[in-house]
Amino acid sequence: MDNQDTYDKREVDEVENKTAEVGGVIFDKKLTRSLLWKLDTRIVPVLAMLFLCSFLDRTNVGNARLYRLEADLRMTDHQYDIGLAVFYATYIISEVPSNLVLKKITPRLWLSCLTFAWGVISMCLGFTRNFAGFVVVRAFLGIAEGGLLPGMILYLSGIYTRADLALRIGLFYTAASLSGAFGGLLARGLAAIGTHGGLSSWRWIFVIEGLLTVVASVIAFLLLPNDLESARFLTLSEKEHAIWRVRGPERGTGSPENESAEKFSWHEVGRGVFNLQTWLTACAYFGILSGLYSFGLFLPTIIADLGYTANEAQLWSVIPYAVAAVVTVIVAFVSDHFKVRGIIMLCTLPIAIIGYGVIANVTNPHVKYGMTFLMATGLYSSVPPVLGWLANNSAGHYKRATAAALQLAIANCGGFVTVFVYPKAQGPQYHEGHTIILGLLVGGWFLVLFNVLWVAKINRDKAQGKHDHYVGYGDDREPSFRLVM
């Protein structure tokens, strides 16, 4: 084989055997590049679009707040916070059940239906008339949106190998940071509509952005394949190679040859729930998301409190998000290239820690705005490694589905923190809120360090034969399954 020098002898034998099984197709680097290019251009952009819509519809309430949302609905600051908290509660509750049914309903249909549902619900926010309506609609929005991100992580883990995953998560997750930039610009433009058709400017923000989400759901249904076998844009040789990569030696797992045949098992659900790595990464991600939500919901208000008008605040919020998007992709690439996750996070989290430490204790508005770049960069660039880490180290569909969803459910509790630690009364300093996030990020850094050490111990134990009794289990307990650090 032309690319024989890239494999050790055992892997060469496996590649040659696989070639014979599928009719003599040579799995070379050129075929891999062609395959990844098609996957990256046909699947990742669609997921990025859905995630962009998710963040827009989740955080546009912060933009609408600048245009008299609370006054028109006759809500107090406390009632506004309750509406946000209800969203996070229903969002969290829906994540694990959604991931467990994704395989049965199929990713293409389930992800598209979730997107369509929350798009319609988001539009309904533009027609609410009081606090009760606001709370009810936000509750349904949380239920619909909760299944998207864990579903996408689970979906991608069946499309890409472990070494490919972080970059692809980084590519679609940049949509989250870009949503802050795009959301601010879009809200600024929609606000210019003013009162038309009996709807004020903040109502048009919900209606137009919800309508865009509905359109995105239709596009996703038309373009997304359910799996590699049903990807019509791949040639036969590309499909065979893609399936071999995911199920063969490049995946690095001892998982069953065809994970799609795996039957639901509560035992596998339990393995995901009681996995130490699930809780370590989830609690670290909790601190990260607490910081991210403080950005998504309150950055426009923070900037406005520093002396900018509402329209200026929307525009000035764009730049930190745009910078964070670029850095996130670079960090994700480095994470995949060196095949490390936690070690990368030990370097990126301190960037955000410095940002929060400074912004909580200085009063100069220019310094504060400068610190938002460190905060956004450190937070967003830490997400692809932490999301890819747990998926990388979980084999068996239902264990991975449970672990990924539970990680996000725990982490999204950070939304509750954000809601109640950034009240308007603290502005413009927000010393208490920033200090709380700072403490969570420092704690998260130590959790990541402990998980790195724990993974290293498991790999040493496997190398020493202490896991040999798991040979034949076909999951992440196999001695041949090396955990990613």
C-alpha positions in Angstrom: 0.0 0.0 0.0 1.2 3.5 -0.8 0.5 4.8 2.7 1.8 1.8 4.5 4.4 3.9 6.4 1.6 5.6 8.3 0.5 2.5 10.1 2.2 0.1 12.4 2.3 -3.6 11.4 -0.9 -4.5 13.2 -2.8 -1.7 11.7 -1.4 -2.5 8.2 -2.8 -6.0 8.4 -6.2 -4.7 9.5 -6.2 -2.2 6.6 -5.2 -4.9 4.1 -7.9 -7.3 5.4 -10.5 -4.6 5.2 -9.5 -3.8 1.6 -10.0 -7.4 0.6 -13.5 -7.4 2.2 -14.7 -4.4 0.3 -13.4 -5.3 -3.1 -9.9 -4.1 -3.3 -10.4 -0.4 -2.5 -7.2 1.3 -1.4 -7.8 3.5 1.6 -5.1 6.2 0.9 -4.7 9.7 2.1 -6.2 11.1 -1.1 -9.5 9.2 -0.4 -9.5 10.4 3.2 -9.1 14.0 2.1 -11.9 13.7 -0.4 -14.1 12.1 2.2 -13.5 14.7 4.9 -14.0 17.5 2.5 -17.4 16.3 1.5 -18.4 15.6 5.1 -17.1 19.0 6.2 -18.9 20.9 3.5 -22.2 19.0 3.6 -22.8 18.3 7.3 -20.8 20.8 9.4 -22.3 23.9 7.8 -25.8 22.6 8.3 -25.2 21.9 12.0 -23.5 25.3 12.4 -26.6 26.9 10.9 -28.9 25.1 13.4 -26.6 26.0 16.3 -26.5 29.6 15.2 -30.3 29.6 15.2 -30.3 28.0 18.6 -28.1 30.6 20.2 -30.0 33.4 18.5 -33.4 32.2 19.7 -32.0 31.5 23.2 -30.2 34.8 23.8 -32.2 37.3 21.7 -34.2 38.1 24.8 -31.1 40.0 26.0 -31.2 42.1 22.8 -35.0 42.6 23.1 -34.6 43.7 26.7 -32.8 46.8 25.4 -36.0 47.8 23.4 -38.6 48.0 26.2 -39.5 44.3 26.5 -39.9 44.5 30.3 -41.9 47.7 30.2 -44.3 46.5 27.5 -44.9 43.2 29.4 -45.1 45.0 32.7 -42.4 42.8 34.2 -40.0 43.5 37.0 -36.3 42.6 36.8 -37.0 39.6 39.1 -39.8 38.4 36.9 -37.6 38.6 33.9 -35.0 36.5 35.7 -37.7 33.9 36.5 -38.6 33.7 32.8 -34.9 32.9 32.0 -34.7 30.4 34.8 -37.7 28.5 33.6 -36.1 28.2 30.2 -33.0 26.7 31.6 -35.0 24.3 33.8 -37.0 22.8 30.9 -33.9 22.9 28.6 -31.9 20.7 31.1 -34.8 18.3 31.7 -35.2 17.5 28.0 -31.5 16.7 27.1 -31.1 13.1 28.2 -34.5 11.8 27.0 -33.9 13.5 23.7 -30.6 11.8 23.1 -32.0 8.4 24.0 -34.8 8.6 21.3 -32.5 10.2 18.7 -31.4 6.8 17.3 -35.0 5.5 17.1 -36.5 8.5 15.4 -33.3 9.1 13.3 -31.0 12.2 13.6 -32.3 13.9 10.3 -35.9 13.9 11.4 -35.4 14.5 15.1 -33.0 17.4 14.8 -35.1 19.0 12.1 -38.3 18.7 14.0 -36.7 20.2 17.2 -35.5 23.1 15.1 -38.9 23.7 13.5 -40.6 23.5 16.9 -38.4 26.1 18.6 -38.6 28.4 15.6 -42.4 28.5 15.9 -42.2 28.9 19.7 -39.7 31.7 19.3 -42.0 33.6 17.0 -44.7 33.2 19.7 -42.6 35.2 22.0 -43.2 38.2 19.8 -46.9 38.0 20.6 -46.8 37.6 24.4 -48.7 40.2 26.4 -47.8 39.6 30.0 -45.4 37.9 32.4 -47.4 34.6 32.4 -47.3 34.3 28.6 -43.6 35.1 28.6 -42.9 32.3 31.2 -45.0 29.7 29.4 -43.4 30.3 26.0 -39.9 30.3 27.4 -40.7 27.0 29.1 -41.7 25.4 25.8 -38.7 27.0 24.1 -36.4 25.2 26.5 -38.0 21.8 25.9 -37.6 22.2 22.1 -34.0 23.5 22.2 -32.6 21.1 24.9 -32.1 18.2 22.5 -30.1 20.0 19.8 -26.5 20.2 21.1 -26.3 16.7 22.7 -27.9 15.3 19.6 -25.4 17.0 17.4 -22.5 15.7 19.5 -23.8 12.2 19.4 -24.5 12.4 15.6 -21.0 13.7 14.8 -19.4 10.9 16.9 -20.9 8.4 14.5 -19.7 10.3 11.5 -16.1 11.3 12.4 -13.2 9.5 14.1 -12.1 10.5 17.6 -9.1 12.4 16.1 -11.4 14.4 13.9 -14.1 15.4 16.4 -12.8 18.5 18.2 -12.2 20.5 15.0 -15.7 19.8 13.7 -17.3 20.7 17.0 -15.2 23.9 16.9 -16.4 24.7 13.4 -20.0 24.5 14.3 -19.5 26.0 17.8 -18.1 29.1 16.3 -21.7 29.7 15.3 -22.3 30.3 19.0 -19.7 33.1 19.2 -20.8 34.4 15.8 -24.4 34.5 17.0 -23.3 37.1 19.5 -22.0 39.2 16.7 -24.7 38.4 14.2 -27.4 38.6 16.8 -26.3 42.1 17.8 -26.2 43.3 14.2 -29.6 41.6 13.4 -31.2 43.0 16.5 -29.9 46.5 15.6 -31.4 46.2 12.1 -34.7 44.8 13.2 -35.1 47.4 15.8 -34.9 50.0 13.0 -38.2 48.6 11.8 -39.9 50.4 14.7 -43.6 49.8 15.3 -45.2 48.3 12.3 -48.2 46.0 12.0 -49.1 46.6 15.6 -45.8 45.1 16.7 -43.0 47.0 18.4 -39.3 46.6 17.5 -38.5 44.0 20.2 -41.4 41.8 19.0 -40.1 41.9 15.5 -36.8 40.5 16.8 -38.5 37.4 17.9 -40.8 37.0 14.9 -38.1 37.4 12.2 -35.4 35.4 14.0 -38.0 32.6 14.7 -39.0 32.6 11.0 -35.4 32.2 10.0 -35.1 29.2 12.3 -38.1 27.6 10.7 -36.5 28.0 7.3 -33.3 26.5 8.7 -35.2 23.4 9.9 -36.5 22.7 6.4 -32.9 23.1 4.9 -31.6 20.6 7.5 -34.2 18.0 6.7 -33.4 18.2 3.1 -29.6 18.1 3.4 -28.6 16.1 6.5 -28.0 12.3 6.1 -29.0 10.0 8.9 -25.6 8.3 8.9 -22.7 7.4 6.6 -24.6 4.6 4.8 -27.4 7.0 3.7 -25.1 9.9 2.7 -26.0 10.3 -1.0 -23.2 12.7 -1.7 -20.5 10.0 -1.0 -19.3 7.5 -3.6 -19.3 3.8 -2.8 -15.6 3.8 -2.1 -15.9 6.9 0.2 -18.8 5.3 2.1 -16.7 2.1 2.6 -13.7 4.1 3.7 -15.8 6.3 6.0 -17.4 3.3 7.7 -14.0 1.6 8.1 -12.5 4.8 9.7 -15.3 5.1 12.3 -15.5 1.4 13.1 -11.9 0.3 12.5 -8.4 1.1 13.9 -8.5 4.8 13.1 -11.4 5.1 15.6 -9.3 3.5 18.2 -12.2 1.8 19.9 -13.1 -1.7 20.8 -16.8 -0.9 20.0 -18.9 -3.4 18.1 -18.4 -3.4 14.3 -21.9 -2.0 13.8 -22.9 0.2 16.7 -26.2 0.8 14.9 -27.3 -2.7 15.9 -26.8 -2.0 19.6 -30.0 -2.5 21.6 -31.2 -0.1 24.3 -29.9 -1.2 27.7 -30.4 0.5 31.1 -27.0 -0.9 32.1 -25.4 1.2 29.4 -27.4 4.2 30.6 -26.1 3.6 34.1 -22.5 3.4 32.8 -23.0 6.8 31.4 -24.5 8.2 34.5 -22.0 6.8 37.0 -18.9 7.5 34.9 -16.5 9.7 36.9 -15.4 11.5 33.7 -18.9 12.5 33.0 -19.1 14.4 36.3 -15.7 15.9 36.1 -16.1 17.3 32.6 -19.7 18.3 33.3 -18.8 20.3 36.4 -15.9 22.0 34.6 -18.2 22.8 31.7 -20.7 24.1 34.2 -18.3 26.9 35.0 -17.6 27.6 31.4 -21.3 27.8 30.4 -22.0 30.1 33.4 -19.5 32.5 31.8 -20.8 32.0 28.3 -24.4 32.7 29.4 -23.3 35.8 31.1 -22.1 37.0 27.7 -25.0 35.8 25.7 -27.6 37.4 27.9 -25.9 40.4 29.5 -23.1 41.7 27.4 -25.3 44.2 25.5 -26.6 45.5 28.9 -23.1 45.6 30.3 -21.8 47.7 27.5 -24.8 50.0 27.6 -24.3 50.5 31.3 -20.8 51.7 30.5 -22.2 54.7 28.7 -23.2 53.5 25.3 -26.6 53.8 23.8 -28.7 50.6 23.0 -27.7 50.7 19.3 -24.1 51.3 20.1 -24.1 48.5 22.6 -25.3 46.1 19.9 -22.5 47.1 17.5 -19.7 47.1 20.1 -20.7 43.6 21.3 -19.8 42.2 17.8 -16.0 42.4 18.0 -15.2 40.1 21.0 -17.4 37.4 19.6 -15.8 37.6 16.2 -12.3 37.3 17.7 -13.4 34.4 19.8 -14.7 32.6 16.8 -11.3 32.6 15.0 -9.4 31.5 18.1 -11.9 28.7 18.8 -11.3 27.1 15.4 -7.5 27.4 15.8 -7.6 25.8 19.3 -9.9 23.0 18.0 -7.5 22.3 15.1 -4.5 22.1 17.6 -6.6 19.8 19.9 -7.2 17.3 17.0 -3.7 17.6 15.7 -2.1 16.6 19.0 -5.0 14.4 20.0 -5.4 16.0 23.4 -8.4 17.7 25.1 -7.9 18.3 28.8 -4.3 19.5 28.3 -5.6 22.1 25.9 -8.2 23.3 28.4 -5.5 23.7 31.0 -4.0 26.4 28.7 -7.2 28.1 27.5 -9.2 28.4 30.7 -6.6 30.7 32.4 -7.2 33.3 29.6 -10.8 33.6 30.7 -9.8 33.5 34.4 -7.5 36.5 33.9 -10.3 38.4 32.1 -12.8 37.8 34.9 -10.3 38.6 37.6 -9.4 42.0 36.1 -12.9 43.1 35.0 -14.3 42.4 38.5 -11.9 44.7 40.1 -11.2 47.6 37.7 -13.4 50.6 37.0 -11.9 51.9 33.7 -14.5 51.2 31.0 -11.8 50.8 28.3 -10.0 48.2 30.4 -13.3 46.4 31.0 -14.1 46.2 27.3 -10.6 44.9 26.6 -11.1 42.1 29.2 -14.2 41.0 27.3 -11.9 39.7 24.6 -10.0 37.5 27.0 -13.2 36.3 28.6 -14.9 35.4 25.3 -11.7 33.8 23.8 -10.9 31.7 26.9 -14.5 30.5 27.3 -15.4 29.7 23.7 -12.1 28.0 22.8 -12.5 25.7 25.8 -15.8 24.3 24.5 -14.7 22.0 21.6 -12.1 20.1 23.7 -14.5 19.6 26.6 -17.4 18.4 24.4 -15.1 16.2 22.3 -13.3 14.8 25.3 -16.2 12.8 26.8 -17.5 11.6 23.5 -14.0 10.4 22.6 -13.7 8.4 25.8 -17.2 6.8 25.7 -17.8 3.7 23.5 -21.2 2.1 23.1 -24.0 4.1 21.6 -26.2 4.4 24.7 -23.4 5.1 27.1 -22.1 7.8 24.9 -25.7 9.2 24.3 -26.3 9.3 28.1 -22.9 10.7 29.0 -23.0 13.5 26.4 -26.5 14.5 27.3 -25.9 14.3 31.1 -22.8 16.4 30.7 -24.7 19.1 29.0 -27.7 18.9 31.4 -25.4 19.5 34.4 -23.4 22.2 32.6 -26.5 24.1 31.5 -27.4 24.6 35.1 -24.9 27.4 34.7 -27.8 29.3 33.2 -29.4 29.6 36.6 -26.2 31.1 38.0 -26.1 33.7 35.3 -29.7 34.7 35.7 -29.4 35.6 39.3 -25.8 36.9 39.7 -26.0 39.7 37.1 -28.9 41.8 38.3 -29.1 45.4 37.0 -28.6 46.7 40.5 -24.9 45.5 40.4 -24.1 47.4 37.2 -21.9 48.7 35.8 -19.3 47.0 38.0 -20.9 43.6 38.4 -18.2 42.8 41.0 -20.2 40.0 42.6 -21.3 38.3 39.4 -17.8 38.4 37.8 -16.3 37.1 41.1 -18.7 34.1 41.2 -17.9 33.2 37.6 -14.2 33.6 38.3 -14.4 31.1 41.2 -16.3 28.6 39.0 -13.7 28.8 36.3 -10.8 28.3 38.8 -12.7 25.3 40.2 -13.2 24.0 36.6 -9.5 24.2 35.9 -8.7 21.9 38.8 -11.4 19.5 37.8 -9.9 19.3 34.3 -6.5 18.7 35.8 -7.9 15.9 38.0 -9.5 14.3 34.9 -6.3 14.4 33.0 -4.5 12.6 35.8 -7.4 10.1 36.1 -7.3 9.3 32.3 -3.5 8.8 32.5 -4.0 6.3 35.3 -6.6 4.3 33.4 -4.3 4.1 30.4 -1.4 2.9 32.6 -3.6 0.3 34.1 -4.7 -1.0 30.7 -1.1 -1.1 29.5 -0.2 -3.1 32.6 -3.0 -5.7 31.9 -5.3 -4.7 34.8 -8.3 -4.4 32.3 -7.6 -7.7 30.5 -10.8 -9.2 31.9 -12.8 -6.8 29.8 -11.5 -8.2 26.5 -14.4 -8.9 24.2 -16.8 -6.4 25.8 -16.7 -4.2 22.7 -16.8 -0.9 24.5 -14.5 1.7 26.2 -13.5 -0.9 28.9 -11.5 -2.9 26.3 -7.7 -2.9 27.0 -7.2 -1.7 23.4 -9.3 1.4 23.9 -6.9 4.2 24.8 -8.5 7.2 26.5 -7.8 10.6 25.2 -6.1 13.0 27.5 
